[in-house]
């Protein structure tokens, strides 16, 4: 392969050789790459300005608006990767599930899935259902240049938790009741969601996404045995479905310290770690052959520049022996975060890790 060529199906050379993708592939990097979950939106005044008067799910279907919001943190913070602006329930809405994102609440489902008959709500996702995604990513890849774009989707368990509960939950009592009490229905539900999720990720990759992340935000509510038996097969099906594209696959959950090894088993190339487990311990739990992503506590950003640098240094020191490390927060950017603190953090990590 010449210096100007990249493997079949891979991004252009400049993107393929980016620090972010190199770290995901556990290759030497010029500096530790940085991006932030929920960097596209929330804390940025320019985001609130362009979204004024536009409902969340509506904003996800407007390609030019999606592209603008996705680009905003790249321009402002100089992060090493963009994350596609969307929401984990977008593919469910696209196939006709009656749901909405209510401000201050989150996704609310009109008819929760509680019986086998309710599964009829979940038809297959076709590319034309989300044609706006293809259009938006086309706009983005032209604007981003060498900066990689991360596509994403919600993992089957997290989507199921919303669908069965009817909205956000702290106990997941209905979802767990189905998982324990009707394991066949539960398995069929997650299998359908795995197909929908895989189809959504394929659309993003084929449109130009250079990596994908599967958010299993609520998997930390599960015991390891329940995760292995009742959730891992569906997550593995998603990762297997996109393995042939050769793009890095990231797996992230909150409160999943006891599940890190299992999440790696599901097929990810990179395992996201929240702030509760140091990275040097996380690598022991995950095992060899995986890069790690994380893991600064998002609330540290409220403590002032000196504290942020001190805590970021602790993360970098903990990651010193890793084959591949992508610096990130241990969860998403909080809405009241000062954007300047994120910009300074990116500069600090880049400066401290420059090779």
Buried (B, 14 or more C-beta within 10 A) or exposed (E): EEEEEBEEEBBBBEBBBBBBBBBBBBEEBEBBBBBBBBBBBBBBEBBEEBBEEEEBBEBBBBBEBBBBBBBBBBEBBEBBBBBBBBBBBBBBBBBEBEBBBEEEEBBBBEEBBBEEEBBEBBEEBEBEBBBBBBBBBBBBBEBBEEBBBBBBBBBBBBBBBBBBBBBBBEEBEBBBEBBEEBEEBBBBBBBBBBBBBBBBBBBBBBBBBBBBBBBBBBBBBBEBEBBBBBBBBBBBBBBBBBEEBBBBBBBBBBBBBBBBBBBBBBBBBBBBBBBBBBBBEBBEBBEEEBBBBBBBBBBBBEEEBEEBBEBBEBBBEBBEEBBBBBBBBBBBBBEEBEBEBBBBBBEBBBEBBEE
